[in-house]
Amino acid sequence: MAKPDLTQPETNINFENIISIGNSVFTSGISGLTSLNLKSCHTIGQNVFRSCYDLTWLSIAGGSYSNSAQEGYPITALYGWAFASCTNLSVVYFNNYPDFYNMHYFPQFSGCHSLKSIYIYSPSIPDQNLSGPDPFCDTPITDSSYLGYYGSIYVRASLVSYYKKSPMWSAYKNRFIGLTQQELDDIFYPSEHE
């Protein structure tokens, strides 16, 4: 398998120590923002980066987030329309497991017409149900008419069968591609493996 081009675009924002971003902070979009690196954020509110049309690259490292349902799982909670209508967003990296459970019935990535790749590094998958609409509606992850092909979701090879059976992810069962631990490490931590 060819190694994906993970070169981070030029214009970016790195949020080093932000653990939570409230609703509608950047709703009208940030002109010229091409990449966004959320290193310790575990909660991203509604409409936060909605309509950031220039955004092409997103990395969410996440933080430890626990509640009675997912005790001990590192989760990034994404609320409704967090990245909706980021029409040029093509790749998303989740270091921890993304939690769409608290989506408040609005899809997080709706209208991201260029979304072709999602990478999830997490070593586990909590058992949770998807409530509300598809977080990837109107994207190549669910509809091939946008780019002429479906997008892909890259996860640990050992977890592919679990994702395919998960109530939350089974709708995307044909989108999963398994990667080895070494391949994931090379993607998420390239400087450590050169």
Residue pairs with C-beta under 8 A, 6 or more apart in sequence:
1 179
1 183
3 183
3 186
3 187
4 91
4 117
4 187
6 187
6 190
8 35
8 37
8 57
9 34
9 35
9 56
9 57
10 34
10 35
11 32
11 33
11 34
11 35
11 54
12 33
12 34
12 35
12 36
12 37
12 57
13 30
13 33
13 35
13 36
13 37
14 37
14 39
15 21
15 36
15 37
15 38
15 39
15 40
15 41
16 39
16 40
17 39
17 40
18 38
18 40
18 41
19 40
19 41
19 42
19 43
19 63
20 41
20 42
20 43
20 44
20 45
21 38
21 41
21 43
21 44
21 45
21 48
22 45
22 48
23 45
23 46
23 47
23 48
23 79
24 45
24 46
24 47
24 48
24 50
25 45
25 48
26 48
26 49
26 50
26 52
27 47
27 48
27 50
27 51
28 51
29 49
29 50
29 51
29 52
29 53
30 49
30 52
30 54
30 55
31 53
31 54
32 54
33 52
33 54
33 55
34 54
34 55
34 56
34 57
35 55
35 56
35 57
35 58
35 59
36 49
36 52
36 55
36 57
36 58
36 59
37 59
37 61
38 44
38 58
38 59
38 60
38 61
38 62
38 76
39 61
40 61
40 62
40 63
41 60
41 61
41 62
41 63
41 76
42 62
42 63
42 64
42 65
42 75
42 76
42 77
42 96
43 65
43 76
43 77
43 79
44 60
44 76
44 77
44 78
44 79
44 82
45 79
45 82
46 79
46 80
46 81
46 82
46 104
46 106
47 80
47 81
47 82
47 84
48 79
48 82
48 83
49 55
49 82
49 83
49 86
50 81
50 82
50 83
50 84
50 85
50 86
51 84
51 85
51 86
52 83
52 86
53 85
53 86
53 87
53 88
54 88
55 83
55 86
55 88
55 89
56 88
56 89
56 90
56 91
56 114
57 89
57 90
57 91
58 83
58 86
58 89
58 91
58 92
58 93
59 92
59 93
59 95
60 76
60 92
60 93
60 94
60 95
60 96
60 98
61 95
61 96
62 74
62 75
62 76
62 94
62 95
62 96
62 97
62 98
63 74
63 76
63 96
64 74
65 73
65 74
65 75
65 76
65 77
65 99
66 72
66 73
69 101
69 126
69 128
70 99
70 126
70 128
73 96
73 97
73 124
73 126
74 95
74 96
74 97
74 122
75 96
75 97
75 98
75 99
75 126
76 94
76 96
76 97
76 98
76 99
77 99
77 101
77 102
78 98
78 99
78 100
78 102
78 103
78 108
78 135
79 102
79 103
79 104
79 106
79 108
80 103
80 104
80 105
80 106
80 107
80 108
80 132
81 106
81 107
81 108
81 110
82 108
82 109
83 89
83 108
83 109
83 112
84 106
84 107
84 108
84 109
84 110
84 111
84 112
85 110
85 111
85 112
86 109
86 111
86 112
87 111
87 112
87 113
87 114
88 114
89 109
89 112
89 114
89 115
90 114
90 115
90 116
90 117
91 115
91 116
91 117
91 118
91 119
92 109
92 115
92 117
92 118
92 119
93 119
93 121
93 187
93 188
94 118
94 119
94 120
94 121
94 122
95 121
95 122
95 188
96 121
96 122
97 120
97 122
97 124
97 125
97 126
98 120
99 126
99 128
100 108
100 130
100 135
100 168
101 128
101 129
101 130
101 131
101 168
103 131
103 132
103 133
103 135
104 132
105 131
105 132
105 133
106 132
106 133
107 132
107 133
107 134
107 135
107 136
107 137
107 138
108 135
109 115
109 135
109 136
109 139
109 141
110 133
110 135
110 136
110 137
110 138
110 139
111 138
111 139
112 136
112 138
112 139
113 138
113 139
113 140
113 146
113 147
114 140
114 146
114 147
115 136
115 139
115 140
115 141
115 151
116 140
116 147
116 149
116 151
116 152
117 151
117 152
117 153
117 154
118 141
118 151
118 152
118 153
118 154
119 154
119 155
119 184
119 187
119 188
120 153
120 154
120 155
121 156
121 184
121 187
121 188
122 155
122 156
123 156
123 159
124 159
125 159
125 162
125 163
125 166
125 169
127 166
127 167
128 166
128 167
128 168
129 167
129 168
130 167
130 168
130 171
134 142
134 171
136 142
136 151
136 172
137 143
138 146
139 146
139 151
140 146
140 147
140 149
140 150
140 151
141 150
141 151
141 153
141 172
141 175
142 150
142 171
142 172
143 150
144 150
150 174
150 175
151 175
152 175
152 176
152 177
153 163
153 169
153 172
153 175
153 176
153 177
154 176
154 177
154 178
154 179
154 184
154 187
155 163
155 176
155 177
155 178
155 179
156 178
156 179
156 181
156 184
157 178
157 179
157 180
158 178
159 178
160 176
160 177
160 178
163 169
163 172
163 173
163 176
164 170
164 173
164 176
169 176
179 187
182 193
185 192
185 193
186 193
